[in-house]
Amino acid sequence: MFLDGVNWIVDYGNELLWAYILIALLLGLGLYFTIRTKFMQFRMFGEMFRVITEKKDSENGISSFQAFTISTASRVGTGNLTGVALAIAIGGPGAVFWMWLIAIIGMATAFIESTLAQVYKVKDGDQFRGGPAYYMEKAMNKRGLGIVFAILLTLCFGFIFNSVQANTITHAFDDAFGIEPLVLGIIIVVVAAIVIFGGVKRIAKVTQVVVPVMAVLYLILAFYVVITNLTEIPAVFTLIIQNAFGVNEVLGGGIGAAIMQGVRRGLFSNEAGMGSVPNAAATANVSHPAKQGLVQSLGVFFDTIIICSATAFVILLTDVYQLGESEGIALTQSAMATHVGEWAPYFVAIAILFFSFSSIIGNYYYGETNIEFIGNSTAWLNVYRVGVLIMVMFGALAEVSIVWNMADLFMGLMATLNLIVIFFIGKVAFDVLNDYTNQRSTGKNPVFYAKNIPDLKGTECWGHSEEQGKNK
């Protein structure tokens, strides 16, 4: 009875958020930011690759690439394999188009929120931390609002999303190897505990190795499937577009399902506008805030346009999504098995282990930095760490639908609050981008000082003098 009541509340909240509020906010503000930044995701695409390889200026903080891998560890996970499969199963092939659209315009949104996180970051010993809670306090002077967001993010990423990740791992391994979820859940909890009690530097080191390896291996197999079915790719594109805009879908109401599922799963996968990635962006030691904005914008492209598309093509090049016999990760496993043989589900299970475990690590860190915003208490941090491990165990044993519906609700609440906030303070990011492009046009490697932006207040790490402005 209690669970039925919880499910009703969660379903009603999701319907309200996703049918009436969030789609309009994500698409509307994404287009607004795209226009105000003069289509930065297109004109500065090459610059994104240049800045991601830059080394940090001192021993403080972590590099742009390490910050990119922490955020990618959270982005690249169940959304890329399970989320895409769910979107296609529920919303049809047309959902993929809306996933692409939300990613392309979301690149501008990701730039805004990550640049703001850099501008308003704070020193934490020899590291940096920041994110939406910090720019809500420093740019808007609303610490209470920052605390609300910090609580939402901690619950969403530290607890709910990590349940989703663990749920996907155990279901994939149960289907492929017959391993009991309880046994695998205990193993995941133990390994996660070893990593998360080691701090952000250990997180950065782990994700710096795991993320590229897991992504490359999965993409190699997915691209192999695409290349061996190259003549069918035009038909897949046609299928996606027809289902996104087709007359049958409009008359049957299917276009609404396609849009909603594409936007939901796209946001879950790339997190553009959700307010999560800025927590990783703030940790980087860069000479100019716009550099992390560009890096995290590239992360959205890499996550959705590359990895999610690869999964979508693997599924749509078969007919398994039409049979209704599989859902979530099992659908991806079945599609891959159709292409390359019965060993594929084992490979996908191992891939999802790396994807999802790295997401658990990245998600944990997002919660940690927001716990520290609320109050720098070792006791509360340890309570949070234990809570994360408990929720990982819960997710390992729970039903698929419960954890995904809860994830949608908390994700929607976070994104709504963050999008409204960055709309009001986005001018700072626009000015920072103009400062960056002006310096680049003269051949300089851009360096930012607070004095570069008139009336900029609330910054701690971007002094007015050259010596203060070096992130030291």
KOLTI-215130 format. One record per residue (C-alpha): residue number from 1; x, y, z. Coordinates in nm, 3 decimals, always signed. Layout:
# KOLTI-215130
{i NUM&X X&Y Y&Z Z}
...
***
This chain:
# KOLTI-215130
{i 1&X +0.000&Y +0.000&Z +0.000}
{i 2&X +0.279&Y +0.241&Z +0.094}
{i 3&X +0.472&Y +0.164&Z -0.225}
{i 4&X +0.155&Y +0.218&Z -0.430}
{i 5&X +0.118&Y +0.564&Z -0.276}
{i 6&X +0.483&Y +0.647&Z -0.342}
{i 7&X +0.450&Y +0.531&Z -0.703}
{i 8&X +0.141&Y +0.749&Z -0.753}
{i 9&X +0.319&Y +1.059&Z -0.618}
{i 10&X +0.627&Y +0.991&Z -0.831}
{i 11&X +0.420&Y +0.928&Z -1.147}
{i 12&X +0.212&Y +1.243&Z -1.093}
{i 13&X +0.521&Y +1.453&Z -1.031}
{i 14&X +0.685&Y +1.319&Z -1.345}
{i 15&X +0.376&Y +1.390&Z -1.556}
{i 16&X +0.359&Y +1.748&Z -1.428}
{i 17&X +0.730&Y +1.819&Z -1.474}
{i 18&X +0.797&Y +1.645&Z -1.803}
{i 19&X +0.472&Y +1.711&Z -1.988}
{i 20&X +0.429&Y +2.077&Z -1.899}
{i 21&X +0.745&Y +2.236&Z -1.757}
{i 22&X +1.079&Y +2.082&Z -1.838}
{i 23&X +1.050&Y +2.023&Z -2.210}
{i 24&X +0.961&Y +2.391&Z -2.257}
{i 25&X +1.245&Y +2.504&Z -2.030}
{i 26&X +1.510&Y +2.279&Z -2.187}
{i 27&X +1.420&Y +2.360&Z -2.545}
{i 28&X +1.335&Y +2.726&Z -2.489}
{i 29&X +1.636&Y +2.819&Z -2.276}
{i 30&X +1.865&Y +2.600&Z -2.484}
{i 31&X +1.770&Y +2.800&Z -2.793}
{i 32&X +1.804&Y +3.126&Z -2.599}
{i 33&X +2.155&Y +3.039&Z -2.480}
{i 34&X +2.248&Y +2.921&Z -2.830}
{i 35&X +2.148&Y +3.255&Z -2.980}
{i 36&X +2.302&Y +3.468&Z -2.703}
{i 37&X +2.635&Y +3.283&Z -2.733}
{i 38&X +2.621&Y +3.325&Z -3.112}
{i 39&X +2.592&Y +2.951&Z -3.169}
{i 40&X +2.907&Y +2.871&Z -2.972}
{i 41&X +2.857&Y +2.494&Z -3.003}
{i 42&X +2.920&Y +2.525&Z -3.376}
{i 43&X +3.166&Y +2.812&Z -3.413}
{i 44&X +3.388&Y +2.702&Z -3.122}
{i 45&X +3.374&Y +2.327&Z -3.177}
{i 46&X +3.742&Y +2.307&Z -3.274}
{i 47&X +3.840&Y +2.520&Z -2.974}
{i 48&X +3.682&Y +2.263&Z -2.742}
{i 49&X +3.939&Y +2.004&Z -2.850}
{i 50&X +4.225&Y +2.249&Z -2.801}
{i 51&X +4.141&Y +2.345&Z -2.443}
{i 52&X +4.073&Y +1.991&Z -2.323}
{i 53&X +4.443&Y +1.904&Z -2.361}
{i 54&X +4.576&Y +2.204&Z -2.167}
{i 55&X +4.773&Y +2.139&Z -1.851}
{i 56&X +4.683&Y +2.307&Z -1.523}
{i 57&X +4.877&Y +2.617&Z -1.419}
{i 58&X +4.988&Y +2.495&Z -1.074}
{i 59&X +4.964&Y +2.203&Z -0.833}
{i 60&X +4.626&Y +2.327&Z -0.712}
{i 61&X +4.307&Y +2.163&Z -0.837}
{i 62&X +4.289&Y +1.912&Z -1.119}
{i 63&X +4.341&Y +1.944&Z -1.494}
{i 64&X +4.073&Y +2.019&Z -1.755}
{i 65&X +4.095&Y +1.661&Z -1.878}
{i 66&X +4.054&Y +1.518&Z -1.527}
{i 67&X +3.749&Y +1.738&Z -1.466}
{i 68&X +3.616&Y +1.622&Z -1.803}
{i 69&X +3.661&Y +1.256&Z -1.704}
{i 70&X +3.488&Y +1.305&Z -1.367}
{i 71&X +3.188&Y +1.464&Z -1.537}
{i 72&X +3.196&Y +1.207&Z -1.818}
{i 73&X +3.208&Y +0.931&Z -1.555}
{i 74&X +2.869&Y +1.054&Z -1.438}
{i 75&X +2.734&Y +1.124&Z -1.789}
{i 76&X +2.848&Y +0.805&Z -1.957}
{i 77&X +2.662&Y +0.521&Z -1.791}
{i 78&X +2.319&Y +0.367&Z -1.792}
{i 79&X +2.179&Y +0.655&Z -1.995}
{i 80&X +2.391&Y +0.550&Z -2.292}
{i 81&X +2.297&Y +0.183&Z -2.294}
{i 82&X +1.981&Y +0.144&Z -2.085}
{i 83&X +1.834&Y +0.493&Z -2.125}
{i 84&X +1.851&Y +0.484&Z -2.505}
{i 85&X +1.686&Y +0.142&Z -2.508}
{i 86&X +1.406&Y +0.263&Z -2.280}
{i 87&X +1.352&Y +0.573&Z -2.497}
{i 88&X +1.317&Y +0.361&Z -2.813}
{i 89&X +1.100&Y +0.096&Z -2.645}
{i 90&X +0.855&Y +0.354&Z -2.505}
{i 91&X +0.880&Y +0.647&Z -2.746}
{i 92&X +0.974&Y +0.466&Z -3.066}
{i 93&X +1.264&Y +0.541&Z -3.303}
{i 94&X +1.159&Y +0.910&Z -3.319}
{i 95&X +1.279&Y +0.956&Z -2.960}
{i 96&X +1.636&Y +0.940&Z -3.090}
{i 97&X +1.587&Y +1.260&Z -3.294}
{i 98&X +1.468&Y +1.450&Z -2.987}
{i 99&X +1.761&Y +1.312&Z -2.793}
{i 100&X +1.992&Y +1.456&Z -3.059}
{i 101&X +1.814&Y +1.792&Z -3.056}
{i 102&X +1.827&Y +1.828&Z -2.679}
{i 103&X +2.199&Y +1.750&Z -2.691}
{i 104&X +2.284&Y +1.998&Z -2.968}
{i 105&X +2.110&Y +2.293&Z -2.806}
{i 106&X +2.207&Y +2.160&Z -2.463}
{i 107&X +2.573&Y +2.214&Z -2.552}
{i 108&X +2.512&Y +2.589&Z -2.509}
{i 109&X +2.330&Y +2.533&Z -2.179}
{i 110&X +2.618&Y +2.317&Z -2.055}
{i 111&X +2.862&Y +2.595&Z -2.146}
{i 112&X +2.666&Y +2.851&Z -1.942}
{i 113&X +2.632&Y +2.646&Z -1.623}
{i 114&X +2.992&Y +2.518&Z -1.624}
{i 115&X +3.137&Y +2.863&Z -1.694}
{i 116&X +2.934&Y +3.005&Z -1.404}
{i 117&X +3.062&Y +2.724&Z -1.180}
{i 118&X +3.420&Y +2.826&Z -1.265}
{i 119&X +3.355&Y +3.197&Z -1.207}
{i 120&X +3.208&Y +3.140&Z -0.860}
{i 121&X +3.419&Y +2.845&Z -0.743}
{i 122&X +3.592&Y +2.852&Z -0.403}
{i 123&X +3.921&Y +2.723&Z -0.263}
{i 124&X +3.910&Y +2.406&Z -0.055}
{i 125&X +4.266&Y +2.347&Z +0.068}
{i 126&X +4.473&Y +2.280&Z -0.244}
{i 127&X +4.156&Y +2.198&Z -0.444}
{i 128&X +3.857&Y +2.390&Z -0.579}
{i 129&X +3.486&Y +2.322&Z -0.548}
{i 130&X +3.171&Y +2.484&Z -0.676}
{i 131&X +2.850&Y +2.435&Z -0.869}
{i 132&X +2.493&Y +2.568&Z -0.879}
{i 133&X +2.460&Y +2.591&Z -0.500}
{i 134&X +2.769&Y +2.812&Z -0.496}
{i 135&X +2.660&Y +3.045&Z -0.777}
{i 136&X +2.313&Y +3.072&Z -0.625}
{i 137&X +2.475&Y +3.200&Z -0.307}
{i 138&X +2.749&Y +3.419&Z -0.458}
{i 139&X +2.582&Y +3.558&Z -0.769}
{i 140&X +2.227&Y +3.591&Z -0.632}
{i 141&X +2.299&Y +3.616&Z -0.257}
{i 142&X +2.052&Y +3.335&Z -0.193}
{i 143&X +2.222&Y +3.078&Z +0.026}
{i 144&X +1.888&Y +2.924&Z +0.122}
{i 145&X +1.815&Y +2.848&Z -0.242}
{i 146&X +2.163&Y +2.701&Z -0.272}
{i 147&X +2.097&Y +2.470&Z +0.022}
{i 148&X +1.770&Y +2.351&Z -0.137}
{i 149&X +1.956&Y +2.270&Z -0.457}
{i 150&X +2.240&Y +2.102&Z -0.268}
{i 151&X +1.990&Y +1.876&Z -0.088}
{i 152&X +1.814&Y +1.790&Z -0.416}
{i 153&X +2.142&Y +1.709&Z -0.589}
{i 154&X +2.270&Y +1.499&Z -0.300}
{i 155&X +1.948&Y +1.296&Z -0.292}
{i 156&X +1.933&Y +1.271&Z -0.671}
{i 157&X +2.290&Y +1.178&Z -0.756}
{i 158&X +2.430&Y +1.036&Z -0.437}
{i 159&X +2.129&Y +0.819&Z -0.364}
{i 160&X +1.872&Y +0.782&Z -0.647}
{i 161&X +2.101&Y +0.785&Z -0.953}
{i 162&X +2.347&Y +0.553&Z -0.786}
{i 163&X +2.059&Y +0.314&Z -0.725}
{i 164&X +1.987&Y +0.325&Z -1.099}
{i 165&X +2.351&Y +0.251&Z -1.182}
{i 166&X +2.369&Y -0.045&Z -0.943}
{i 167&X +2.033&Y -0.170&Z -1.069}
{i 168&X +2.158&Y -0.176&Z -1.426}
{i 169&X +2.480&Y -0.358&Z -1.335}
{i 170&X +2.304&Y -0.636&Z -1.144}
{i 171&X +2.033&Y -0.686&Z -1.408}
{i 172&X +2.291&Y -0.703&Z -1.687}
{i 173&X +2.500&Y -0.959&Z -1.499}
{i 174&X +2.195&Y -1.160&Z -1.394}
{i 175&X +2.084&Y -1.186&Z -1.759}
{i 176&X +2.432&Y -1.263&Z -1.894}
{i 177&X +2.596&Y -1.471&Z -1.621}
{i 178&X +2.317&Y -1.565&Z -1.382}
{i 179&X +2.496&Y -1.395&Z -1.092}
{i 180&X +2.267&Y -1.322&Z -0.798}
{i 181&X +2.204&Y -0.946&Z -0.754}
{i 182&X +2.271&Y -0.973&Z -0.381}
{i 183&X +2.621&Y -1.115&Z -0.435}
{i 184&X +2.716&Y -0.862&Z -0.700}
{i 185&X +2.560&Y -0.579&Z -0.498}
{i 186&X +2.787&Y -0.659&Z -0.203}
{i 187&X +3.094&Y -0.660&Z -0.430}
{i 188&X +2.998&Y -0.322&Z -0.582}
{i 189&X +2.945&Y -0.170&Z -0.237}
{i 190&X +3.285&Y -0.287&Z -0.110}
{i 191&X +3.478&Y -0.157&Z -0.413}
{i 192&X +3.284&Y +0.172&Z -0.413}
{i 193&X +3.364&Y +0.221&Z -0.045}
{i 194&X +3.737&Y +0.182&Z -0.112}
{i 195&X +3.725&Y +0.451&Z -0.383}
{i 196&X +3.492&Y +0.710&Z -0.228}
{i 197&X +3.671&Y +0.715&Z +0.106}
{i 198&X +3.988&Y +0.805&Z -0.087}
{i 199&X +3.874&Y +1.158&Z -0.189}
{i 200&X +3.849&Y +1.355&Z -0.514}
{i 201&X +4.207&Y +1.291&Z -0.629}
{i 202&X +4.149&Y +0.915&Z -0.616}
{i 203&X +3.820&Y +0.967&Z -0.800}
{i 204&X +4.003&Y +1.165&Z -1.070}
{i 205&X +4.273&Y +0.896&Z -1.105}
{i 206&X +4.021&Y +0.613&Z -1.132}
{i 207&X +3.795&Y +0.788&Z -1.384}
{i 208&X +4.092&Y +0.911&Z -1.589}
{i 209&X +4.178&Y +0.546&Z -1.661}
{i 210&X +3.836&Y +0.379&Z -1.664}
{i 211&X +3.632&Y +0.626&Z -1.871}
{i 212&X +3.846&Y +0.628&Z -2.189}
{i 213&X +3.897&Y +0.250&Z -2.180}
{i 214&X +3.531&Y +0.162&Z -2.134}
{i 215&X +3.414&Y +0.415&Z -2.392}
{i 216&X +3.664&Y +0.307&Z -2.657}
{i 217&X +3.591&Y -0.065&Z -2.620}
{i 218&X +3.215&Y -0.016&Z -2.640}
{i 219&X +3.244&Y +0.224&Z -2.934}
{i 220&X +3.470&Y -0.015&Z -3.126}
{i 221&X +3.204&Y -0.286&Z -3.111}
{i 222&X +2.919&Y -0.044&Z -3.185}
{i 223&X +3.105&Y +0.107&Z -3.481}
{i 224&X +3.179&Y -0.243&Z -3.608}
{i 225&X +2.805&Y -0.310&Z -3.609}
{i 226&X +2.737&Y +0.018&Z -3.791}
{i 227&X +3.011&Y -0.035&Z -4.052}
{i 228&X +2.902&Y -0.392&Z -4.129}
{i 229&X +2.548&Y -0.258&Z -4.182}
{i 230&X +2.652&Y +0.061&Z -4.359}
{i 231&X +2.403&Y +0.026&Z -4.642}
{i 232&X +2.119&Y +0.019&Z -4.388}
{i 233&X +2.217&Y +0.344&Z -4.211}
{i 234&X +2.021&Y +0.576&Z -4.447}
{i 235&X +1.712&Y +0.367&Z -4.374}
{i 236&X +1.774&Y +0.406&Z -3.999}
{i 237&X +1.799&Y +0.785&Z -4.032}
{i 238&X +1.476&Y +0.784&Z -4.234}
{i 239&X +1.307&Y +0.571&Z -3.969}
{i 240&X +1.414&Y +0.811&Z -3.694}
{i 241&X +1.299&Y +1.125&Z -3.878}
{i 242&X +0.970&Y +0.973&Z -3.994}
{i 243&X +0.886&Y +0.864&Z -3.641}
{i 244&X +0.984&Y +1.204&Z -3.500}
{i 245&X +0.755&Y +1.399&Z -3.736}
{i 246&X +0.541&Y +1.140&Z -3.915}
{i 247&X +0.170&Y +1.189&Z -3.971}
{i 248&X +0.086&Y +0.855&Z -3.811}
{i 249&X +0.274&Y +0.955&Z -3.495}
{i 250&X +0.095&Y +1.292&Z -3.475}
{i 251&X -0.249&Y +1.137&Z -3.522}
{i 252&X -0.179&Y +0.855&Z -3.281}
{i 253&X -0.018&Y +1.066&Z -3.011}
{i 254&X +0.313&Y +0.889&Z -3.063}
{i 255&X +0.501&Y +1.210&Z -3.130}
{i 256&X +0.434&Y +1.322&Z -2.774}
{i 257&X +0.581&Y +1.001&Z -2.638}
{i 258&X +0.880&Y +1.035&Z -2.871}
{i 259&X +0.950&Y +1.393&Z -2.759}
{i 260&X +0.904&Y +1.319&Z -2.389}
{i 261&X +1.117&Y +1.005&Z -2.391}
{i 262&X +1.386&Y +1.162&Z -2.609}
{i 263&X +1.414&Y +1.468&Z -2.387}
{i 264&X +1.400&Y +1.266&Z -2.063}
{i 265&X +1.659&Y +1.012&Z -2.164}
{i 266&X +1.871&Y +1.278&Z -2.335}
{i 267&X +1.883&Y +1.485&Z -2.017}
{i 268&X +1.951&Y +1.180&Z -1.804}
{i 269&X +2.241&Y +1.088&Z -2.032}
{i 270&X +2.415&Y +1.421&Z -2.101}
{i 271&X +2.289&Y +1.619&Z -1.797}
{i 272&X +2.298&Y +1.952&Z -1.984}
{i 273&X +2.119&Y +2.207&Z -1.767}
{i 274&X +2.059&Y +1.970&Z -1.479}
{i 275&X +2.319&Y +2.140&Z -1.259}
{i 276&X +2.527&Y +1.831&Z -1.190}
{i 277&X +2.825&Y +1.867&Z -1.425}
{i 278&X +2.916&Y +2.219&Z -1.297}
{i 279&X +3.023&Y +2.051&Z -0.972}
{i 280&X +3.299&Y +1.873&Z -1.166}
{i 281&X +3.372&Y +2.174&Z -1.387}
{i 282&X +3.446&Y +2.388&Z -1.082}
{i 283&X +3.728&Y +2.158&Z -0.968}
{i 284&X +3.948&Y +2.229&Z -1.271}
{i 285&X +4.246&Y +2.462&Z -1.251}
{i 286&X +4.224&Y +2.667&Z -1.572}
{i 287&X +4.335&Y +3.016&Z -1.668}
{i 288&X +3.988&Y +3.120&Z -1.787}
{i 289&X +3.638&Y +3.006&Z -1.680}
{i 290&X +3.521&Y +2.972&Z -2.042}
{i 291&X +3.770&Y +2.689&Z -2.095}
{i 292&X +3.573&Y +2.456&Z -1.868}
{i 293&X +3.252&Y +2.574&Z -2.030}
{i 294&X +3.391&Y +2.462&Z -2.366}
{i 295&X +3.519&Y +2.132&Z -2.226}
{i 296&X +3.186&Y +2.042&Z -2.069}
{i 297&X +2.999&Y +2.146&Z -2.384}
{i 298&X +3.212&Y +1.894&Z -2.571}
{i 299&X +3.116&Y +1.636&Z -2.309}
{i 300&X +2.749&Y +1.668&Z -2.409}
{i 301&X +2.838&Y +1.608&Z -2.775}
{i 302&X +3.057&Y +1.308&Z -2.691}
{i 303&X +2.795&Y +1.154&Z -2.465}
{i 304&X +2.482&Y +1.184&Z -2.675}
{i 305&X +2.578&Y +1.241&Z -3.038}
{i 306&X +2.852&Y +0.975&Z -3.031}
{i 307&X +2.781&Y +0.711&Z -2.764}
{i 308&X +2.400&Y +0.729&Z -2.745}
{i 309&X +2.375&Y +0.731&Z -3.125}
{i 310&X +2.594&Y +0.422&Z -3.144}
{i 311&X +2.359&Y +0.238&Z -2.908}
{i 312&X +2.052&Y +0.362&Z -3.098}
{i 313&X +2.189&Y +0.236&Z -3.431}
{i 314&X +2.274&Y -0.103&Z -3.279}
{i 315&X +1.912&Y -0.138&Z -3.160}
{i 316&X +1.738&Y +0.007&Z -3.467}
{i 317&X +1.937&Y -0.213&Z -3.706}
{i 318&X +1.739&Y -0.505&Z -3.561}
{i 319&X +1.371&Y -0.564&Z -3.494}
{i 320&X +1.409&Y -0.665&Z -3.129}
{i 321&X +1.272&Y -0.329&Z -3.006}
{i 322&X +0.943&Y -0.409&Z -3.181}
{i 323&X +0.897&Y -0.745&Z -3.012}
{i 324&X +0.840&Y -0.604&Z -2.663}
{i 325&X +1.019&Y -0.898&Z -2.503}
{i 326&X +1.304&Y -0.698&Z -2.345}
{i 327&X +1.339&Y -0.366&Z -2.166}
{i 328&X +1.631&Y -0.152&Z -2.054}
{i 329&X +1.976&Y -0.306&Z -2.068}
{i 330&X +1.831&Y -0.644&Z -2.177}
{i 331&X +1.711&Y -0.480&Z -2.502}
{i 332&X +2.061&Y -0.351&Z -2.578}
{i 333&X +2.207&Y -0.692&Z -2.499}
{i 334&X +1.955&Y -0.868&Z -2.725}
{i 335&X +2.022&Y -0.627&Z -3.013}
{i 336&X +2.398&Y -0.667&Z -2.982}
{i 337&X +2.362&Y -1.046&Z -2.974}
{i 338&X +2.165&Y -1.031&Z -3.299}
{i 339&X +2.455&Y -0.853&Z -3.466}
{i 340&X +2.767&Y -1.023&Z -3.333}
{i 341&X +2.660&Y -1.346&Z -3.166}
{i 342&X +2.564&Y -1.494&Z -2.833}
{i 343&X +2.879&Y -1.366&Z -2.662}
{i 344&X +2.759&Y -1.004&Z -2.696}
{i 345&X +2.541&Y -0.997&Z -2.380}
{i 346&X +2.850&Y -1.090&Z -2.178}
{i 347&X +3.048&Y -0.807&Z -2.334}
{i 348&X +2.766&Y -0.557&Z -2.275}
{i 349&X +2.736&Y -0.671&Z -1.913}
{i 350&X +3.108&Y -0.608&Z -1.858}
{i 351&X +3.088&Y -0.273&Z -2.041}
{i 352&X +2.792&Y -0.163&Z -1.829}
{i 353&X +2.987&Y -0.260&Z -1.518}
{i 354&X +3.260&Y -0.010&Z -1.608}
{i 355&X +3.017&Y +0.255&Z -1.737}
{i 356&X +2.794&Y +0.237&Z -1.433}
{i 357&X +3.063&Y +0.196&Z -1.169}
{i 358&X +3.245&Y +0.506&Z -1.294}
{i 359&X +2.908&Y +0.685&Z -1.279}
{i 360&X +2.867&Y +0.579&Z -0.916}
{i 361&X +3.203&Y +0.739&Z -0.841}
{i 362&X +3.121&Y +1.061&Z -1.028}
{i 363&X +2.772&Y +1.082&Z -0.878}
{i 364&X +2.915&Y +1.036&Z -0.529}
{i 365&X +3.150&Y +1.331&Z -0.577}
{i 366&X +2.867&Y +1.561&Z -0.684}
{i 367&X +2.692&Y +1.487&Z -0.357}
{i 368&X +3.011&Y +1.530&Z -0.155}
{i 369&X +3.081&Y +1.881&Z -0.280}
{i 370&X +2.723&Y +1.983&Z -0.199}
{i 371&X +2.739&Y +1.831&Z +0.149}
{i 372&X +3.042&Y +2.055&Z +0.203}
{i 373&X +2.843&Y +2.356&Z +0.081}
{i 374&X +2.572&Y +2.294&Z +0.342}
{i 375&X +2.826&Y +2.250&Z +0.620}
{i 376&X +3.186&Y +2.135&Z +0.634}
{i 377&X +3.132&Y +1.847&Z +0.874}
{i 378&X +3.330&Y +1.523&Z +0.862}
{i 379&X +3.054&Y +1.347&Z +1.054}
{i 380&X +2.786&Y +1.444&Z +0.799}
{i 381&X +3.016&Y +1.352&Z +0.513}
{i 382&X +3.065&Y +1.005&Z +0.657}
{i 383&X +2.688&Y +0.969&Z +0.710}
{i 384&X +2.644&Y +1.062&Z +0.343}
{i 385&X +2.906&Y +0.806&Z +0.235}
{i 386&X +2.731&Y +0.531&Z +0.428}
{i 387&X +2.396&Y +0.642&Z +0.284}
{i 388&X +2.537&Y +0.617&Z -0.070}
{i 389&X +2.653&Y +0.262&Z -0.008}
{i 390&X +2.312&Y +0.166&Z +0.136}
{i 391&X +2.133&Y +0.307&Z -0.171}
{i 392&X +2.373&Y +0.126&Z -0.404}
{i 393&X +2.274&Y -0.196&Z -0.230}
{i 394&X +1.903&Y -0.103&Z -0.254}
{i 395&X +1.935&Y -0.035&Z -0.626}
{i 396&X +2.110&Y -0.365&Z -0.681}
{i 397&X +1.802&Y -0.548&Z -0.551}
{i 398&X +1.513&Y -0.318&Z -0.658}
{i 399&X +1.276&Y -0.339&Z -0.955}
{i 400&X +1.373&Y -0.145&Z -1.268}
{i 401&X +1.066&Y +0.078&Z -1.294}
{i 402&X +1.079&Y +0.210&Z -0.936}
{i 403&X +1.436&Y +0.341&Z -0.950}
{i 404&X +1.399&Y +0.491&Z -1.299}
{i 405&X +1.078&Y +0.677&Z -1.209}
{i 406&X +1.234&Y +0.818&Z -0.893}
{i 407&X +1.541&Y +0.923&Z -1.094}
{i 408&X +1.319&Y +1.108&Z -1.343}
{i 409&X +1.141&Y +1.300&Z -1.066}
{i 410&X +1.451&Y +1.419&Z -0.880}
{i 411&X +1.631&Y +1.494&Z -1.207}
{i 412&X +1.335&Y +1.707&Z -1.315}
{i 413&X +1.325&Y +1.904&Z -0.990}
{i 414&X +1.698&Y +1.975&Z -1.005}
{i 415&X +1.693&Y +2.080&Z -1.368}
{i 416&X +1.393&Y +2.311&Z -1.322}
{i 417&X +1.559&Y +2.502&Z -1.039}
{i 418&X +1.899&Y +2.523&Z -1.209}
{i 419&X +1.760&Y +2.634&Z -1.548}
{i 420&X +1.561&Y +2.919&Z -1.392}
{i 421&X +1.868&Y +3.036&Z -1.200}
{i 422&X +2.111&Y +3.033&Z -1.493}
{i 423&X +1.856&Y +3.224&Z -1.702}
{i 424&X +1.873&Y +3.511&Z -1.451}
{i 425&X +2.254&Y +3.515&Z -1.409}
{i 426&X +2.350&Y +3.397&Z -1.758}
{i 427&X +2.473&Y +3.746&Z -1.856}
{i 428&X +2.789&Y +3.681&Z -1.655}
{i 429&X +2.866&Y +3.376&Z -1.872}
{i 430&X +2.796&Y +3.574&Z -2.190}
{i 431&X +3.043&Y +3.843&Z -2.077}
{i 432&X +3.303&Y +3.580&Z -1.985}
{i 433&X +3.269&Y +3.421&Z -2.330}
{i 434&X +3.314&Y +3.761&Z -2.499}
{i 435&X +3.627&Y +3.821&Z -2.291}
{i 436&X +3.762&Y +3.482&Z -2.395}
{i 437&X +3.695&Y +3.528&Z -2.767}
{i 438&X +3.840&Y +3.881&Z -2.761}
{i 439&X +4.165&Y +3.751&Z -2.613}
{i 440&X +4.179&Y +3.458&Z -2.855}
{i 441&X +4.126&Y +3.692&Z -3.151}
{i 442&X +4.452&Y +3.868&Z -3.059}
{i 443&X +4.642&Y +3.538&Z -3.043}
{i 444&X +4.657&Y +3.520&Z -2.663}
{i 445&X +4.604&Y +3.220&Z -2.438}
{i 446&X +4.311&Y +3.374&Z -2.246}
{i 447&X +4.362&Y +3.457&Z -1.878}
{i 448&X +4.070&Y +3.581&Z -1.670}
{i 449&X +4.059&Y +3.841&Z -1.393}
{i 450&X +3.746&Y +3.956&Z -1.213}
{i 451&X +3.812&Y +4.313&Z -1.328}
{i 452&X +3.754&Y +4.198&Z -1.688}
{i 453&X +3.377&Y +4.196&Z -1.619}
{i 454&X +3.233&Y +4.525&Z -1.487}
{i 455&X +3.051&Y +4.496&Z -1.153}
{i 456&X +3.135&Y +4.127&Z -1.115}
{i 457&X +3.104&Y +4.036&Z -0.747}
{i 458&X +3.122&Y +3.723&Z -0.534}
{i 459&X +3.434&Y +3.568&Z -0.690}
{i 460&X +3.709&Y +3.423&Z -0.473}
{i 461&X +3.954&Y +3.271&Z -0.721}
{i 462&X +3.984&Y +3.536&Z -0.993}
{i 463&X +4.167&Y +3.832&Z -0.838}
{i 464&X +4.201&Y +4.179&Z -0.985}
{i 465&X +4.580&Y +4.159&Z -1.006}
{i 466&X +4.781&Y +3.927&Z -1.228}
{i 467&X +4.927&Y +3.747&Z -0.927}
{i 468&X +4.581&Y +3.692&Z -0.771}
{i 469&X +4.431&Y +3.574&Z -1.096}
{i 470&X +4.640&Y +3.260&Z -1.134}
{i 471&X +4.414&Y +3.026&Z -0.933}
{i 472&X +4.678&Y +2.993&Z -0.663}
***
